[in-house]
């Protein structure tokens, strides 16, 4: 059983019509088959465009979250440096060697703690967000983003 085809009458510019006719003749295909295939591809691309736009929107939201987290970390680091410079006295030359050994040990302890913390999946920026969003509705809305 064959399906009845609908007849359409599109208008083309003279130059496009010439290119279209040349294309059909070179490939040995009918004008109908070329138009039907071209329209099918064009209409399918429209559906793909919506899908691609959704994916781009998701990526944009992810980038915005990362940007927010980087901003939180930069601010926290800035505050830490201000605090450290304000409360850490400068060492005299004779105290520097002992302080250097102690700082290496403390740094290694810090790295071990950081590895353990990263292994739990807990993030500083997540804690900041949870503390700043007291209302359950705000938290739900933030989760949607």
VENVEN-V935299 format. One record per residue. N is the residue number from 0. RES is the residue in one small letter. PHI is phi in radians with two decimals (999 if undefined). OMEGA is omega in whole degrees, -180 to 180 (999 if undefined). BURIAL is b if it has 16 or more other ideal C-beta (glycine too) atoms within 10 Angstrom, else e. Layout:
N/RES/PHI/OMEGA/BURIAL, N/RES/PHI/OMEGA/BURIAL
This chain:
0/x/999/180/e, 1/x/-1.74/178/e, 2/x/-1.58/-180/e, 3/x/-1.30/180/e, 4/x/-1.57/177/e, 5/x/-1.70/-179/e, 6/x/-1.66/177/e, 7/x/-2.13/-178/e, 8/x/-2.31/179/e, 9/x/-1.35/177/e, 10/x/-1.82/180/e, 11/x/-2.11/174/e, 12/x/-1.18/-178/e, 13/x/-1.05/-179/e, 14/x/-1.17/180/e, 15/x/-1.14/178/e, 16/x/-1.09/179/e, 17/x/-1.11/178/e, 18/x/-1.11/180/e, 19/x/-1.10/-180/b, 20/x/-1.11/179/e, 21/x/-1.09/179/e, 22/x/-1.04/-179/e, 23/x/-1.09/-179/b, 24/x/-1.16/180/e, 25/x/-1.12/-177/e, 26/x/-1.60/-179/e, 27/x/1.19/-180/e, 28/x/-2.11/180/e, 29/x/-1.45/177/e, 30/x/-1.08/-180/e, 31/x/-1.08/-178/e, 32/x/-1.14/179/e, 33/x/-1.19/-180/e, 34/x/-1.11/-179/e, 35/x/-1.08/180/e, 36/x/-1.17/-180/e, 37/x/-1.10/178/e, 38/x/-1.14/178/e, 39/x/-1.05/-180/e, 40/x/-1.12/-179/e, 41/x/-1.09/-179/e, 42/x/-1.21/177/e, 43/x/-1.17/178/e, 44/x/-1.07/179/e, 45/x/-1.08/178/e, 46/x/-1.16/178/e, 47/x/-1.14/-179/e, 48/x/-1.08/179/e, 49/x/-1.09/179/e, 50/x/-1.13/179/e, 51/x/-1.13/178/e, 52/x/-1.10/177/e, 53/x/-1.08/179/e, 54/x/-1.11/178/e, 55/x/-1.12/178/e, 56/x/-1.13/177/e, 57/x/-1.10/179/e, 58/x/-1.10/179/e, 59/x/-1.09/178/e, 60/x/-1.12/178/e, 61/x/-1.11/180/e, 62/x/-1.11/179/e, 63/x/-1.12/177/e, 64/x/-1.14/179/e, 65/x/-1.10/178/e, 66/x/-1.04/179/e, 67/x/-1.11/-180/e, 68/x/-1.14/177/b, 69/x/-1.12/177/e, 70/x/-1.08/178/e, 71/x/-1.09/-178/b, 72/x/-1.16/179/e, 73/x/-1.12/179/e, 74/x/-1.14/179/e, 75/x/-1.09/179/e, 76/x/-1.14/178/e, 77/x/-1.06/179/e, 78/x/-1.12/178/e, 79/x/-1.06/-180/e, 80/x/-1.09/179/e, 81/x/-1.07/179/e, 82/x/-1.11/-177/e, 83/x/-1.11/180/e, 84/x/-1.14/-179/e, 85/x/-1.27/-172/e, 86/x/-2.04/179/e, 87/x/-1.95/-179/e, 88/x/-1.29/176/e, 89/x/-1.29/-177/e, 90/x/-1.57/173/e, 91/x/-1.37/-175/e, 92/x/-0.99/-177/e, 93/x/-1.22/180/e, 94/x/-1.54/-172/e, 95/x/-1.18/-178/e, 96/x/-1.16/178/e, 97/x/-1.16/179/e, 98/x/-1.16/179/e, 99/x/-1.11/178/e, 100/x/-1.10/-180/e, 101/x/-1.13/-179/e, 102/x/-1.16/177/e, 103/x/-1.11/179/e, 104/x/-1.12/-179/e, 105/x/-1.14/178/e, 106/x/-1.14/178/e, 107/x/-1.09/176/e, 108/x/-1.07/178/e, 109/x/-1.08/-180/e, 110/x/-1.08/178/e, 111/x/-1.08/178/e, 112/x/-1.08/179/e, 113/x/-1.09/179/e, 114/x/-1.07/178/e, 115/x/-1.10/-178/e, 116/x/-1.14/179/e, 117/x/-1.14/178/e, 118/x/-1.18/180/e, 119/x/-1.42/-178/e, 120/x/1.50/179/e, 121/x/-1.38/-179/e, 122/x/-2.19/179/e, 123/x/-1.04/-178/e, 124/x/-1.12/177/b, 125/x/-1.16/179/e, 126/x/-1.12/180/e, 127/x/-1.11/-179/b, 128/x/-1.11/-179/b, 129/x/-1.10/180/e, 130/x/-1.23/-177/e, 131/x/-1.44/180/e, 132/x/-1.84/-177/e, 133/x/-1.44/-175/e, 134/x/-1.39/179/e, 135/x/-1.05/179/e, 136/x/-1.17/178/e, 137/x/-1.12/179/e, 138/x/-1.13/178/e, 139/x/-1.11/180/e, 140/x/-1.11/179/e, 141/x/-1.18/179/e, 142/x/-1.15/178/e, 143/x/-1.14/-180/e, 144/x/-1.23/999/e
